[in-house]
Amino acid sequence: MFKIKKFKDLIGTIDLAFILTIITIMGYALCYCYSLGQNDYYGLPFSFVELDIKGLAATALKLPFSLVLLFVAIPYLRRVKEQEEKKRYKERKSREKKRLNQKKKNK
């Protein structure tokens, strides 16, 4: 039985034509969704959605940059979130300490 151990092995088994087909389908779908959203914003029916070469080319150029930005931004945003959670935890602990100290003083 054939087992894939690494992502590199998976990419090696997929044909280039299949990858290009998937990228083309994603480009058309993304261009269609963008045009559909734009028409919805302006109150136009979906029958006015156009898939022209200009929109597809723009999508083809923006998609790789967006994906790279997404993969770079996710780890950074996770780190920022963890730091904020640590800060809130420390603030909560210090508030609890102050409250306990005030209770001791009042007794």
C-alpha positions as CSV (number, residue, x, y, z in Angstrom):
1,M,0.0,0.0,0.0
2,F,1.3,3.5,-0.9
3,K,1.7,5.8,2.1
4,I,2.5,9.5,1.9
5,K,4.9,10.4,4.6
6,K,5.7,14.0,3.8
7,F,4.0,16.9,2.0
8,K,6.9,16.9,-0.5
9,D,5.9,13.4,-1.5
10,L,2.3,14.5,-2.0
11,I,3.3,17.3,-4.3
12,G,5.5,15.0,-6.3
13,T,2.6,12.7,-7.0
14,I,0.2,15.4,-8.2
15,D,0.4,16.2,-11.9
16,L,1.2,19.8,-13.0
17,A,-1.9,19.9,-15.2
18,F,-4.1,19.1,-12.2
19,I,-2.5,21.9,-10.1
20,L,-3.0,24.4,-13.0
21,T,-6.6,23.3,-13.3
22,I,-7.3,23.9,-9.6
23,I,-5.6,27.3,-9.7
24,T,-7.7,28.3,-12.8
25,I,-10.9,27.2,-11.1
26,M,-10.0,29.1,-7.9
27,G,-9.2,32.2,-10.0
28,Y,-12.6,32.0,-11.7
29,A,-14.4,31.4,-8.5
30,L,-12.6,34.2,-6.7
31,C,-13.3,36.6,-9.6
32,Y,-16.9,35.6,-9.6
33,C,-17.3,36.1,-5.9
34,Y,-15.7,39.5,-6.0
35,S,-17.9,40.6,-8.9
36,L,-21.0,39.2,-7.1
37,G,-20.2,41.0,-3.9
38,Q,-19.6,44.3,-5.8
39,N,-22.9,43.9,-7.6
40,D,-24.7,43.1,-4.4
41,Y,-23.2,46.2,-2.8
42,Y,-24.7,48.4,-5.6
43,G,-28.0,46.4,-5.6
44,L,-27.5,44.9,-9.0
45,P,-28.8,41.4,-9.8
46,F,-26.4,38.5,-10.2
47,S,-27.1,38.3,-13.9
48,F,-24.8,41.4,-14.4
49,V,-21.7,39.6,-13.1
50,E,-19.0,39.6,-15.7
51,L,-15.9,37.4,-15.9
52,D,-13.6,39.3,-18.2
53,I,-9.9,38.7,-18.8
54,K,-9.0,41.9,-16.9
55,G,-10.6,40.7,-13.7
56,L,-9.1,37.2,-14.0
57,A,-5.6,38.7,-14.6
58,A,-6.0,40.9,-11.5
59,T,-7.1,37.9,-9.5
60,A,-4.2,35.8,-10.8
61,L,-1.8,38.6,-9.7
62,K,-3.4,39.2,-6.3
63,L,-4.0,35.6,-5.2
64,P,-0.3,34.6,-4.6
65,F,0.5,37.7,-2.7
66,S,-2.6,37.4,-0.6
67,L,-1.7,33.8,0.3
68,V,1.8,34.7,1.2
69,L,0.6,37.6,3.3
70,L,-1.9,35.3,5.0
71,F,0.8,32.7,5.9
72,V,3.1,35.4,7.2
73,A,0.3,37.2,9.2
74,I,-1.2,34.2,11.0
75,P,1.8,33.3,13.1
76,Y,2.4,37.0,13.9
77,L,-1.2,37.5,15.0
78,R,-1.1,34.4,17.1
79,R,2.0,35.7,18.9
80,V,0.3,39.1,19.5
81,K,-2.8,37.4,20.9
82,E,-0.7,35.3,23.2
83,Q,1.1,38.3,24.5
84,E,-2.2,40.1,25.1
85,E,-3.6,37.1,27.0
86,K,-0.6,37.0,29.2
87,K,-0.9,40.7,29.9
88,R,-4.6,40.3,30.8
89,Y,-3.8,37.3,33.1
90,K,-1.2,39.3,34.9
91,E,-3.5,42.3,35.3
92,R,-6.3,40.0,36.6
93,K,-3.9,38.4,39.2
94,S,-2.7,41.8,40.4
95,R,-6.4,43.0,40.8
96,E,-7.2,39.8,42.8
97,K,-4.1,40.4,45.0
98,K,-5.2,44.0,45.7
99,R,-8.7,42.9,46.5
100,L,-7.4,40.3,48.9
101,N,-5.1,42.8,50.6
102,Q,-8.0,45.2,51.0
103,K,-10.1,42.5,52.6
104,K,-7.3,41.7,55.1
105,K,-7.0,45.3,56.0
106,N,-10.7,45.7,56.6
107,K,-10.8,42.8,59.0
